[in-house]
Amino acid sequence: RSLTKEEIGKLLKEVEGTVYYAPIWLASRFGLRRSEAVGLRWSSVDFDKKTMIIKETVMQGYTEKVLESTKNKSSRRTLVLTDEDIIKFRKISAWQKEQIFKNGKRSKVCEFVCSDENGVRLTAERVSRATTKFMKNIGVEGATFHSLRHSVASILLESDMEMMDVSRMLGHSTITTTIDIYGHWSESKKQKTANIMSNIVNG
């Protein structure tokens, strides 16, 4: 189940001012996997070059640990940030520092983008449970955190972004993976192309 642009907007408004804003925004904006979002360090966000490197992921087991590698080679990727993204990251950082100060952890250095009020990294499971709850709050049923990743792909393909570019952004191992999941968009685009040329040539 993918979310519409309107539903994503409602969800972000619902989680604003909570520790879950960062991971949900990262998934809604960049299509990050849950393990990539909670494993993202501030050191991977370059405010000057306006880039973000996805190079680490969280492995789940009895306990979670951050691995210095992604799901596959293609998952390690550099994403370009807009001025609006930079502003958003700065706001998230400022909010984190404010919360840590309020909780008396003044010497705590917040290493991860997705952290709680004490500067401790959020776990993937905690983020998943909270996201499902927030979605239900806004009337979105049958959706999960991973649905946000699908939503990004669907919205981009609907906006005529090339399948290869979407594949690279999502960090799929091959474009075949992207086609297998979102191949129906290719068929829709074929019909759109056919209609354009038919209207031009056939009148």
Disulfide bonds with the S-S distance in Angstrom:
none
